[in-house]
Amino acid sequence: MYKLSMNLKGSLPALILQTLSFGSSHGYEIASRIKRQSEGVLDFKEGTLYPALHTLERDGLVSSHEEIENGRIRRYYKLTEKGTKTLVKERAEWTRYANAIGGILKGAS
């Protein structure tokens, strides 16, 4: 049986921004929330998640700070004002994209 595979790696920045729109979180918490909300379909590993977080921080879309939690230092990420504006644009683009794909798959002309 042929299995289709979708490359959703490009969606990770938008998913991170969306997750952080609910408040600051550390990387493991971000990944867990994405996995839980997607019912396990989206399961990004550390090797994918952290480079995306670093890029978002470099681009000024998120900021970070360290906190000690249960004796461990954790880096928490927070959405910036620029990140919030970008998230609004990303949501609109994803809605447009999803509607276009949906229309094609439903056989719209």
C-alpha positions as CSV (number, residue, x, y, z in Angstrom):
1,M,0.0,0.0,0.0
2,Y,1.3,3.5,-0.9
3,K,1.5,5.9,2.0
4,L,1.5,9.6,1.4
5,S,3.8,11.6,3.6
6,M,3.4,15.3,4.2
7,N,6.4,17.5,5.0
8,L,5.1,19.8,7.7
9,K,8.5,21.0,8.9
10,G,7.9,24.4,7.4
11,S,4.8,24.7,9.7
12,L,6.8,24.4,12.9
13,P,7.6,28.1,13.4
14,A,3.9,29.0,13.1
15,L,3.0,26.2,15.5
16,I,5.6,27.4,18.0
17,L,4.3,31.0,17.8
18,Q,0.7,29.7,18.3
19,T,1.7,27.7,21.3
20,L,3.5,30.6,22.9
21,S,0.5,32.8,22.3
22,F,-0.9,31.1,25.5
23,G,2.1,32.1,27.6
24,S,5.8,31.4,28.0
25,S,7.0,27.8,27.8
26,H,10.1,25.7,27.7
27,G,11.0,23.6,24.7
28,Y,9.7,20.2,26.0
29,E,6.4,21.8,27.0
30,I,6.1,23.4,23.6
31,A,6.7,20.1,21.8
32,S,4.3,18.2,24.2
33,R,1.5,20.7,23.6
34,I,1.9,20.5,19.8
35,K,1.9,16.7,20.0
36,R,-1.1,16.6,22.4
37,Q,-3.2,19.1,20.4
38,S,-2.5,17.3,17.1
39,E,-3.5,14.0,18.8
40,G,0.1,12.7,18.2
41,V,0.2,13.5,14.5
42,L,2.8,16.2,14.9
43,D,5.7,15.0,17.0
44,F,8.7,17.3,16.6
45,K,12.0,16.0,18.1
46,E,14.6,18.2,19.8
47,G,16.8,18.2,16.7
48,T,14.0,20.0,14.9
49,L,12.4,22.1,17.7
50,Y,15.4,23.8,19.2
51,P,16.9,25.1,15.9
52,A,13.5,26.5,15.1
53,L,13.3,28.2,18.5
54,H,16.8,29.7,18.0
55,T,15.9,31.0,14.6
56,L,12.7,32.6,16.0
57,E,14.7,34.2,18.7
58,R,17.4,35.4,16.3
59,D,14.6,37.0,14.2
60,G,13.1,38.7,17.2
61,L,9.8,36.8,17.2
62,V,10.4,35.2,20.6
63,S,12.6,36.1,23.5
64,S,14.0,33.7,26.2
65,H,15.1,33.6,29.7
66,E,16.3,31.0,32.1
67,E,14.5,29.7,35.2
68,I,15.3,27.0,37.7
69,E,12.6,24.4,37.8
70,N,13.0,21.3,40.1
71,G,16.7,22.0,40.4
72,R,17.2,22.2,36.6
73,I,17.9,25.3,34.5
74,R,15.2,25.6,31.8
75,R,15.1,28.1,29.0
76,Y,11.6,29.6,28.7
77,Y,10.5,31.2,25.4
78,K,8.0,34.1,25.2
79,L,6.2,35.6,22.2
80,T,7.4,39.2,21.4
81,E,5.2,41.9,19.9
82,K,6.8,41.2,16.5
83,G,6.1,37.5,17.0
84,T,2.4,38.3,17.7
85,K,2.1,40.3,14.5
86,T,3.8,37.5,12.6
87,L,1.4,34.9,14.0
88,V,-1.6,36.9,12.8
89,K,-0.1,36.9,9.3
90,E,0.8,33.2,9.5
91,R,-2.7,32.2,10.6
92,A,-4.2,34.0,7.6
93,E,-1.7,32.4,5.2
94,W,-2.4,28.9,6.7
95,T,-6.2,29.4,6.4
96,R,-5.7,30.5,2.8
97,Y,-3.4,27.5,2.1
98,A,-5.7,25.0,3.8
99,N,-8.8,26.3,1.9
100,A,-6.9,26.0,-1.4
101,I,-5.8,22.4,-0.7
102,G,-9.3,21.6,0.6
103,G,-10.9,23.0,-2.6
104,I,-8.6,20.9,-4.8
105,L,-9.1,17.7,-2.8
106,K,-12.9,18.2,-2.9
107,G,-12.7,18.6,-6.7
108,A,-13.6,22.3,-6.8
109,S,-13.1,24.0,-10.1
